[in-house]
């Protein structure tokens, strides 16, 4: 009816509906005739073919419904604001076989649910298989773990179909009644669902209703459904329905693109991609969405954020744990995002090409690290290193989310730049000490500061960690500590430095 109205009044958008339904009718009639003429004595096969036929018809009928739902304006990277950032659903380096964010690279541009879908497989020396490639087991990605791309709840799952056999000419074929084969659908937010398809039968580790976390193993890569060889099909969509939900462009996090040198949140066909590890594990702090809400309500910028921005933040914040000595951010792991330190001590420093370190400042529980998102701050043009001096529990707001929120909220931007300015006052204080104080004075100042911060005169410090913190050589620090100990100022033991005479340290510090 809409198509007829569009044709009569010459409305291009509505004319499309007429075209869609004409194509549906033609496709259905031709396919139905083909199924009827198929010489098969297997009733199950005939039923499967008919189900496959009706699914294809549903995909065509779903297109105008999706357009209506979105008021003729489908989501794209310019008009859609993501609610969640997604990790790649696998470990290791995979090739993007199909998919992208524009019409040229798209998986299936004219099929709305799969417009921004991706197909991934593993390739070595230009081949995706060993031996002759006639068996699904020959393929490099077959049986590899499929991972959850983000936290969510399993809302649909099918575990029914055997793998589609590899055809003689390795063309696309389907031995199931569903193009997806075995699949899983996960709800990640109110309007974002992921579908992962072509999964190996009986490999699922989860069931409908299960809560899953980012990076959790869901199943194994298979070759079920409409496919030419084993691979992972991955897409984000507006709703649970595969047929009536528009596909959504995907913003990736923790992404290492081996094809594109610059940082990006989008990927495209023929690129080599990998889920980047930041040497961290899920935090031992267990926090749900309400606890995250309580935490961020204490910040001044929170009340000025829109509901959509609050949802974006709460859906993407993560708890992480780093063990003592771990590199939180290094040259290979730049620009994590904003770090909210819940427990522990972090050291922020610069590293020269000769391996010399210059500590900028240290952060403790309750502090926020902004330089971990330095690539998102236009005024910051240098790279920083961040280490965990003790075991650390922290919250991470990924850099792409942080950037998006900064652009949409001037109060958050002001808060971050004010915080960064305060950190730079610590940097200036450190520079003053380096240039204007002797080594014993710098040690005295550091020990007194640490005592005030911790409320203890016994400090868990090694000579090496002290040297790093004040930017000096270990040997020089060792000699200075020995002299200070002989004067009764301090006592040095294995892993600890104890202050014995604070007055003497203050005298040393104020002596010109």
LINMO-V374481 format. One line per field, one symbol per residue. ss: DSSP state (~ for helix, > for strand, _ for the rest). A space follows every 10 residues. Layout:
BEGIN
ss->???
END
This chain:
BEGIN
ss->_~~~~~~~~_ _~~~~~~~~~ ~~~~~~~~~~ ~~~~~~~___ __~~~~~~~~ ~~~~~~~~~~ ~~~~~~~~~_ __________ _____>____ __>>>>>>__ __________ _~~~___>>> >__>__>_>_ _____~~~>_ ____>>>___ _>>>>>>>__ __________ __>>______ _>>>>>>>>_ _>>>>>>>>_ __________ >>____>>>> >____>>___ _>>>>>>___ ______>>__ _>__>>>___ __________ _>>>>_____ >>______~~ ~~~~~~____ _~~~__~~~~ ~~~~~~_>>> >>____>>>> __>___>>>> >>>_>>>>>> >_____>>>> >>>>___>>_ ~~~~~~____ ____>>>>__ _>>>>>>>~~ ~~~~~~~~_~ ~~~~~~~~~~ ~~~~~~~~~~ ~~~~~~__~~ ~~~~~~~~~~ ~~~~___>>_ __~~~~~~~~ ___~~~~~~~ ~~~~~~___> >>>__>>>>_ _~~~~~~~~~ __
END
